[in-house]
């Protein structure tokens, strides 16, 4: 039973964050959905009527690396719902380029959106949840462990998030669990574009790396996240949903 718990989802207006929001609103959660771009709010309201219930959904615009804005988001969540139970750190951006062409601005913006965002949101979650049991779900990527071309900024941020997850878990246990979701090749626009999955050549090349023989669906990630919520004896762990693509 989810018992009307309150879940904060950064990056909750698009992609995987949005799919998780739609699932958990239908399963009894109250939601705090963070977005950054104005266009994402417009799409959220126009395409997802189930998330328009203001009694159960609080939508807040914030740069997750901006302390003042994130504090405002959590202050608003407490004012509206009186508590926060789960934080899902899903906000992030990609600024892919060959290593020699990554500018300082491209590096800083990606590190801020991912690594600093996890740090700031994690601290504000703790500050606004001083005594309840809770859960933080960070989001990693296999490239943070094995690397990939044209993504040194992104992969570096994800690699650091693995370490951050363990540090947070050690310090916040036993009251707060902290784990890391590591999705594989899921049918998101980002993955489709990066690996040219709308071409037969690109699709077959990617499928050849997947022992399960298919791309991941949003439902696969939703099931994994639900299992992370239920895994009361797990902290500091990585939860892989990648069809066997990378085995650790």
Secondary structure, 3 states (H helix, E strand, C coil): CCCCCEEEEECCCCHHHHHHHHHHHCCCCEEEEEECCHHHHHHHHHHCHHHCCCCCEEEEECCCCCHHHHHHHHHHHHHHHCCCCEEEECCCCCCCCCHHHCCHHHHHHHHHHHHHHHHHHHHHHHHHCCCCCEEEEEECCCHHHHCCCCCHHHHHHHHHHHHHHHHHHHHHCCCEEEEEEEECCECCHHHHHHCCCCCHHHHHHHHCCCCCCCCECHHHHHHHHHHHHHCCCCCCCEEEECCCCCCC
